[in-house]
Amino acid sequence: MLKKCNPLIVDALEEGKVLYATEEYGRLLDAYEELKKRGLRRTETTIVIPSDAT
């Protein structure tokens, strides 16, 4: 869901508060940070996926 840039997942990672972290959460956060480095960004209405992430 993160690679498809589901807005709910992106919002949770950007603005959410971690109550309980697992290894899976760590991998998800690493993947999110990598997408941000590649150019993942938000507009007023959607999440823009970097062209090299697909």
HTML snippet that shows the backbone in 3Dmol.js (N, CA, C, O; Angstrom):
<script src="https://3Dmol.org/build/3Dmol-min.js"></script>
<div id="view" style="width:600px;height:400px;position:relative"></div>
<script>
const pdb = `
ATOM      1  N   MET A   1       0.815  -1.188   0.000  1.00  0.00           N
ATOM      2  CA  MET A   1       0.000   0.000   0.000  1.00  0.00           C
ATOM      3  C   MET A   1       0.858   1.250   0.000  1.00  0.00           C
ATOM      4  O   MET A   1       0.445   2.280  -0.534  1.00  0.00           O
ATOM      5  N   LEU A   2       2.033   1.182   0.582  1.00  0.00           N
ATOM      6  CA  LEU A   2       2.902   2.356   0.596  1.00  0.00           C
ATOM      7  C   LEU A   2       3.441   2.635  -0.803  1.00  0.00           C
ATOM      8  O   LEU A   2       3.496   3.795  -1.211  1.00  0.00           O
ATOM      9  N   LYS A   3       3.838   1.615  -1.542  1.00  0.00           N
ATOM     10  CA  LYS A   3       4.383   1.838  -2.887  1.00  0.00           C
ATOM     11  C   LYS A   3       3.338   2.392  -3.835  1.00  0.00           C
ATOM     12  O   LYS A   3       3.682   3.028  -4.831  1.00  0.00           O
ATOM     13  N   LYS A   4       2.063   2.161  -3.540  1.00  0.00           N
ATOM     14  CA  LYS A   4       0.991   2.759  -4.327  1.00  0.00           C
ATOM     15  C   LYS A   4       0.632   4.135  -3.767  1.00  0.00           C
ATOM     16  O   LYS A   4      -0.239   4.822  -4.302  1.00  0.00           O
ATOM     17  N   CYS A   5       1.299   4.526  -2.702  1.00  0.00           N
ATOM     18  CA  CYS A   5       1.117   5.836  -2.055  1.00  0.00           C
ATOM     19  C   CYS A   5      -0.314   6.058  -1.591  1.00  0.00           C
ATOM     20  O   CYS A   5      -0.915   7.102  -1.847  1.00  0.00           O
ATOM     21  N   ASN A   6      -0.838   5.070  -0.914  1.00  0.00           N
ATOM     22  CA  ASN A   6      -2.150   5.206  -0.301  1.00  0.00           C
ATOM     23  C   ASN A   6      -2.108   6.399   0.659  1.00  0.00           C
ATOM     24  O   ASN A   6      -1.308   6.399   1.594  1.00  0.00           O
ATOM     25  N   PRO A   7      -2.959   7.421   0.447  1.00  0.00           N
ATOM     26  CA  PRO A   7      -2.917   8.627   1.286  1.00  0.00           C
ATOM     27  C   PRO A   7      -3.088   8.344   2.782  1.00  0.00           C
ATOM     28  O   PRO A   7      -2.518   9.049   3.614  1.00  0.00           O
ATOM     29  N   LEU A   8      -3.855   7.335   3.121  1.00  0.00           N
ATOM     30  CA  LEU A   8      -4.046   6.999   4.527  1.00  0.00           C
ATOM     31  C   LEU A   8      -2.738   6.544   5.175  1.00  0.00           C
ATOM     32  O   LEU A   8      -2.425   6.948   6.295  1.00  0.00           O
ATOM     33  N   ILE A   9      -1.983   5.715   4.480  1.00  0.00           N
ATOM     34  CA  ILE A   9      -0.702   5.233   4.997  1.00  0.00           C
ATOM     35  C   ILE A   9       0.303   6.379   5.099  1.00  0.00           C
ATOM     36  O   ILE A   9       1.003   6.512   6.102  1.00  0.00           O
ATOM     37  N   VAL A  10       0.368   7.208   4.049  1.00  0.00           N
ATOM     38  CA  VAL A  10       1.302   8.341   4.054  1.00  0.00           C
ATOM     39  C   VAL A  10       0.964   9.303   5.193  1.00  0.00           C
ATOM     40  O   VAL A  10       1.865   9.764   5.893  1.00  0.00           O
ATOM     41  N   ASP A  11      -0.323   9.613   5.389  1.00  0.00           N
ATOM     42  CA  ASP A  11      -0.731  10.484   6.491  1.00  0.00           C
ATOM     43  C   ASP A  11      -0.339   9.896   7.838  1.00  0.00           C
ATOM     44  O   ASP A  11       0.159  10.607   8.711  1.00  0.00           O
ATOM     45  N   ALA A  12      -0.563   8.605   8.004  1.00  0.00           N
ATOM     46  CA  ALA A  12      -0.234   7.959   9.277  1.00  0.00           C
ATOM     47  C   ALA A  12       1.262   8.031   9.555  1.00  0.00           C
ATOM     48  O   ALA A  12       1.666   8.280  10.691  1.00  0.00           O
ATOM     49  N   LEU A  13       2.086   7.819   8.540  1.00  0.00           N
ATOM     50  CA  LEU A  13       3.532   7.869   8.737  1.00  0.00           C
ATOM     51  C   LEU A  13       4.028   9.286   8.973  1.00  0.00           C
ATOM     52  O   LEU A  13       4.951   9.496   9.760  1.00  0.00           O
ATOM     53  N   GLU A  14       3.422  10.266   8.296  1.00  0.00           N
ATOM     54  CA  GLU A  14       3.866  11.648   8.442  1.00  0.00           C
ATOM     55  C   GLU A  14       3.377  12.291   9.738  1.00  0.00           C
ATOM     56  O   GLU A  14       4.126  13.018  10.390  1.00  0.00           O
ATOM     57  N   GLU A  15       2.138  12.029  10.110  1.00  0.00           N
ATOM     58  CA  GLU A  15       1.521  12.787  11.192  1.00  0.00           C
ATOM     59  C   GLU A  15       1.134  11.954  12.408  1.00  0.00           C
ATOM     60  O   GLU A  15       0.766  12.502  13.447  1.00  0.00           O
ATOM     61  N   GLY A  16       1.217  10.644  12.282  1.00  0.00           N
ATOM     62  CA  GLY A  16       0.778   9.791  13.381  1.00  0.00           C
ATOM     63  C   GLY A  16       1.790   9.708  14.516  1.00  0.00           C
ATOM     64  O   GLY A  16       2.949  10.097  14.364  1.00  0.00           O
ATOM     65  N   LYS A  17       1.343   9.207  15.631  1.00  0.00           N
ATOM     66  CA  LYS A  17       2.202   8.983  16.793  1.00  0.00           C
ATOM     67  C   LYS A  17       2.323   7.474  17.007  1.00  0.00           C
ATOM     68  O   LYS A  17       1.323   6.757  17.043  1.00  0.00           O
ATOM     69  N   VAL A  18       3.543   7.015  17.146  1.00  0.00           N
ATOM     70  CA  VAL A  18       3.800   5.583  17.299  1.00  0.00           C
ATOM     71  C   VAL A  18       3.507   5.174  18.745  1.00  0.00           C
ATOM     72  O   VAL A  18       4.085   5.721  19.685  1.00  0.00           O
ATOM     73  N   LEU A  19       2.616   4.219  18.907  1.00  0.00           N
ATOM     74  CA  LEU A  19       2.306   3.686  20.229  1.00  0.00           C
ATOM     75  C   LEU A  19       3.023   2.365  20.471  1.00  0.00           C
ATOM     76  O   LEU A  19       3.374   2.026  21.601  1.00  0.00           O
ATOM     77  N   TYR A  20       3.231   1.630  19.386  1.00  0.00           N
ATOM     78  CA  TYR A  20       3.875   0.329  19.488  1.00  0.00           C
ATOM     79  C   TYR A  20       4.573   0.057  18.163  1.00  0.00           C
ATOM     80  O   TYR A  20       3.919   0.016  17.121  1.00  0.00           O
ATOM     81  N   ALA A  21       5.868  -0.126  18.184  1.00  0.00           N
ATOM     82  CA  ALA A  21       6.634  -0.339  16.951  1.00  0.00           C
ATOM     83  C   ALA A  21       7.117  -1.785  16.868  1.00  0.00           C
ATOM     84  O   ALA A  21       7.590  -2.362  17.848  1.00  0.00           O
ATOM     85  N   THR A  22       6.985  -2.343  15.688  1.00  0.00           N
ATOM     86  CA  THR A  22       7.459  -3.694  15.419  1.00  0.00           C
ATOM     87  C   THR A  22       8.544  -3.617  14.339  1.00  0.00           C
ATOM     88  O   THR A  22       8.833  -2.540  13.818  1.00  0.00           O
ATOM     89  N   GLU A  23       9.132  -4.748  14.014  1.00  0.00           N
ATOM     90  CA  GLU A  23      10.110  -4.788  12.927  1.00  0.00           C
ATOM     91  C   GLU A  23       9.454  -4.394  11.604  1.00  0.00           C
ATOM     92  O   GLU A  23      10.064  -3.706  10.785  1.00  0.00           O
ATOM     93  N   GLU A  24       8.223  -4.828  11.399  1.00  0.00           N
ATOM     94  CA  GLU A  24       7.508  -4.481  10.176  1.00  0.00           C
ATOM     95  C   GLU A  24       7.322  -2.970  10.061  1.00  0.00           C
ATOM     96  O   GLU A  24       7.466  -2.407   8.976  1.00  0.00           O
ATOM     97  N   TYR A  25       7.007  -2.321  11.163  1.00  0.00           N
ATOM     98  CA  TYR A  25       6.884  -0.863  11.160  1.00  0.00           C
ATOM     99  C   TYR A  25       8.217  -0.220  10.786  1.00  0.00           C
ATOM    100  O   TYR A  25       8.239   0.750  10.028  1.00  0.00           O
ATOM    101  N   GLY A  26       9.309  -0.735  11.296  1.00  0.00           N
ATOM    102  CA  GLY A  26      10.630  -0.207  10.968  1.00  0.00           C
ATOM    103  C   GLY A  26      10.926  -0.320   9.486  1.00  0.00           C
ATOM    104  O   GLY A  26      11.461   0.614   8.888  1.00  0.00           O
ATOM    105  N   ARG A  27      10.585  -1.454   8.885  1.00  0.00           N
ATOM    106  CA  ARG A  27      10.795  -1.624   7.444  1.00  0.00           C
ATOM    107  C   ARG A  27       9.905  -0.669   6.650  1.00  0.00           C
ATOM    108  O   ARG A  27      10.337  -0.095   5.650  1.00  0.00           O
ATOM    109  N   LEU A  28       8.675  -0.505   7.095  1.00  0.00           N
ATOM    110  CA  LEU A  28       7.747   0.404   6.432  1.00  0.00           C
ATOM    111  C   LEU A  28       8.257   1.844   6.510  1.00  0.00           C
ATOM    112  O   LEU A  28       8.193   2.581   5.526  1.00  0.00           O
ATOM    113  N   LEU A  29       8.753   2.240   7.663  1.00  0.00           N
ATOM    114  CA  LEU A  29       9.285   3.588   7.842  1.00  0.00           C
ATOM    115  C   LEU A  29      10.525   3.800   6.979  1.00  0.00           C
ATOM    116  O   LEU A  29      10.698   4.871   6.399  1.00  0.00           O
ATOM    117  N   ASP A  30      11.385   2.790   6.889  1.00  0.00           N
ATOM    118  CA  ASP A  30      12.567   2.883   6.019  1.00  0.00           C
ATOM    119  C   ASP A  30      12.152   3.070   4.560  1.00  0.00           C
ATOM    120  O   ASP A  30      12.718   3.899   3.848  1.00  0.00           O
ATOM    121  N   ALA A  31      11.163   2.295   4.123  1.00  0.00           N
ATOM    122  CA  ALA A  31      10.679   2.402   2.748  1.00  0.00           C
ATOM    123  C   ALA A  31      10.072   3.778   2.494  1.00  0.00           C
ATOM    124  O   ALA A  31      10.278   4.364   1.431  1.00  0.00           O
ATOM    125  N   TYR A  32       9.331   4.289   3.460  1.00  0.00           N
ATOM    126  CA  TYR A  32       8.730   5.621   3.340  1.00  0.00           C
ATOM    127  C   TYR A  32       9.816   6.697   3.225  1.00  0.00           C
ATOM    128  O   TYR A  32       9.722   7.586   2.378  1.00  0.00           O
ATOM    129  N   GLU A  33      10.827   6.617   4.060  1.00  0.00           N
ATOM    130  CA  GLU A  33      11.905   7.605   4.015  1.00  0.00           C
ATOM    131  C   GLU A  33      12.655   7.545   2.687  1.00  0.00           C
ATOM    132  O   GLU A  33      13.067   8.580   2.164  1.00  0.00           O
ATOM    133  N   GLU A  34      12.836   6.339   2.134  1.00  0.00           N
ATOM    134  CA  GLU A  34      13.482   6.201   0.838  1.00  0.00           C
ATOM    135  C   GLU A  34      12.633   6.841  -0.256  1.00  0.00           C
ATOM    136  O   GLU A  34      13.163   7.516  -1.139  1.00  0.00           O
ATOM    137  N   LEU A  35      11.321   6.635  -0.203  1.00  0.00           N
ATOM    138  CA  LEU A  35      10.433   7.268  -1.183  1.00  0.00           C
ATOM    139  C   LEU A  35      10.477   8.790  -1.053  1.00  0.00           C
ATOM    140  O   LEU A  35      10.443   9.497  -2.060  1.00  0.00           O
ATOM    141  N   LYS A  36      10.551   9.294   0.168  1.00  0.00           N
ATOM    142  CA  LYS A  36      10.659  10.746   0.371  1.00  0.00           C
ATOM    143  C   LYS A  36      11.943  11.285  -0.258  1.00  0.00           C
ATOM    144  O   LYS A  36      11.930  12.349  -0.877  1.00  0.00           O
ATOM    145  N   LYS A  37      13.047  10.561  -0.104  1.00  0.00           N
ATOM    146  CA  LYS A  37      14.321  10.977  -0.704  1.00  0.00           C
ATOM    147  C   LYS A  37      14.234  11.006  -2.227  1.00  0.00           C
ATOM    148  O   LYS A  37      14.845  11.855  -2.876  1.00  0.00           O
ATOM    149  N   ARG A  38      13.467  10.070  -2.790  1.00  0.00           N
ATOM    150  CA  ARG A  38      13.330   9.987  -4.247  1.00  0.00           C
ATOM    151  C   ARG A  38      12.356  11.014  -4.803  1.00  0.00           C
ATOM    152  O   ARG A  38      12.307  11.220  -6.015  1.00  0.00           O
ATOM    153  N   GLY A  39      11.576  11.663  -3.936  1.00  0.00           N
ATOM    154  CA  GLY A  39      10.686  12.712  -4.423  1.00  0.00           C
ATOM    155  C   GLY A  39       9.216  12.546  -4.105  1.00  0.00           C
ATOM    156  O   GLY A  39       8.389  13.267  -4.663  1.00  0.00           O
ATOM    157  N   LEU A  40       8.861  11.626  -3.231  1.00  0.00           N
ATOM    158  CA  LEU A  40       7.461  11.503  -2.818  1.00  0.00           C
ATOM    159  C   LEU A  40       7.016  12.829  -2.227  1.00  0.00           C
ATOM    160  O   LEU A  40       7.673  13.381  -1.344  1.00  0.00           O
ATOM    161  N   ARG A  41       5.887  13.336  -2.725  1.00  0.00           N
ATOM    162  CA  ARG A  41       5.412  14.615  -2.192  1.00  0.00           C
ATOM    163  C   ARG A  41       3.894  14.640  -2.191  1.00  0.00           C
ATOM    164  O   ARG A  41       3.230  13.793  -2.790  1.00  0.00           O
ATOM    165  N   ARG A  42       3.383  15.615  -1.515  1.00  0.00           N
ATOM    166  CA  ARG A  42       1.945  15.780  -1.353  1.00  0.00           C
ATOM    167  C   ARG A  42       1.513  17.057  -2.060  1.00  0.00           C
ATOM    168  O   ARG A  42       2.203  18.074  -2.005  1.00  0.00           O
ATOM    169  N   THR A  43       0.369  16.994  -2.721  1.00  0.00           N
ATOM    170  CA  THR A  43      -0.255  18.191  -3.271  1.00  0.00           C
ATOM    171  C   THR A  43      -1.472  18.477  -2.404  1.00  0.00           C
ATOM    172  O   THR A  43      -1.657  17.843  -1.366  1.00  0.00           O
ATOM    173  N   GLU A  44      -2.294  19.417  -2.819  1.00  0.00           N
ATOM    174  CA  GLU A  44      -3.504  19.711  -2.045  1.00  0.00           C
ATOM    175  C   GLU A  44      -4.496  18.555  -2.072  1.00  0.00           C
ATOM    176  O   GLU A  44      -5.307  18.403  -1.159  1.00  0.00           O
ATOM    177  N   THR A  45      -4.428  17.743  -3.121  1.00  0.00           N
ATOM    178  CA  THR A  45      -5.442  16.697  -3.283  1.00  0.00           C
ATOM    179  C   THR A  45      -4.927  15.264  -3.328  1.00  0.00           C
ATOM    180  O   THR A  45      -5.724  14.331  -3.219  1.00  0.00           O
ATOM    181  N   THR A  46      -3.620  15.058  -3.484  1.00  0.00           N
ATOM    182  CA  THR A  46      -3.142  13.691  -3.665  1.00  0.00           C
ATOM    183  C   THR A  46      -1.675  13.548  -3.220  1.00  0.00           C
ATOM    184  O   THR A  46      -1.043  14.504  -2.770  1.00  0.00           O
ATOM    185  N   ILE A  47      -1.174  12.344  -3.360  1.00  0.00           N
ATOM    186  CA  ILE A  47       0.226  12.042  -3.105  1.00  0.00           C
ATOM    187  C   ILE A  47       0.874  11.756  -4.457  1.00  0.00           C
ATOM    188  O   ILE A  47       0.360  10.951  -5.233  1.00  0.00           O
ATOM    189  N   VAL A  48       2.001  12.412  -4.742  1.00  0.00           N
ATOM    190  CA  VAL A  48       2.691  12.229  -6.015  1.00  0.00           C
ATOM    191  C   VAL A  48       3.820  11.235  -5.823  1.00  0.00           C
ATOM    192  O   VAL A  48       4.698  11.427  -4.982  1.00  0.00           O
ATOM    193  N   ILE A  49       3.786  10.170  -6.614  1.00  0.00           N
ATOM    194  CA  ILE A  49       4.762   9.096  -6.545  1.00  0.00           C
ATOM    195  C   ILE A  49       5.981   9.472  -7.398  1.00  0.00           C
ATOM    196  O   ILE A  49       5.808   9.930  -8.527  1.00  0.00           O
ATOM    197  N   PRO A  50       7.197   9.292  -6.895  1.00  0.00           N
ATOM    198  CA  PRO A  50       8.367   9.535  -7.739  1.00  0.00           C
ATOM    199  C   PRO A  50       8.366   8.589  -8.937  1.00  0.00           C
ATOM    200  O   PRO A  50       7.962   7.433  -8.815  1.00  0.00           O
ATOM    201  N   SER A  51       8.810   9.071 -10.076  1.00  0.00           N
ATOM    202  CA  SER A  51       8.734   8.275 -11.314  1.00  0.00           C
ATOM    203  C   SER A  51       9.581   7.012 -11.258  1.00  0.00           C
ATOM    204  O   SER A  51       9.248   6.032 -11.924  1.00  0.00           O
ATOM    205  N   ASP A  52      10.659   7.000 -10.492  1.00  0.00           N
ATOM    206  CA  ASP A  52      11.511   5.807 -10.427  1.00  0.00           C
ATOM    207  C   ASP A  52      11.053   4.803  -9.375  1.00  0.00           C
ATOM    208  O   ASP A  52      11.713   3.781  -9.185  1.00  0.00           O
ATOM    209  N   ALA A  53       9.952   5.061  -8.690  1.00  0.00           N
ATOM    210  CA  ALA A  53       9.474   4.160  -7.635  1.00  0.00           C
ATOM    211  C   ALA A  53       8.521   3.098  -8.169  1.00  0.00           C
ATOM    212  O   ALA A  53       8.213   2.144  -7.455  1.00  0.00           O
ATOM    213  N   THR A  54       8.056   3.234  -9.378  1.00  0.00           N
ATOM    214  CA  THR A  54       7.083   2.270  -9.902  1.00  0.00           C
ATOM    215  C   THR A  54       7.734   1.121 -10.599  1.00  0.00           C
ATOM    216  O   THR A  54       7.045   0.228 -11.092  1.00  0.00           O
TER     217      THR A  54
END
`;
const viewer = $3Dmol.createViewer("view");
viewer.addModel(pdb, "pdb");
viewer.setStyle({}, {cartoon: {color: "spectrum"}});
viewer.zoomTo();
viewer.render();
</script>
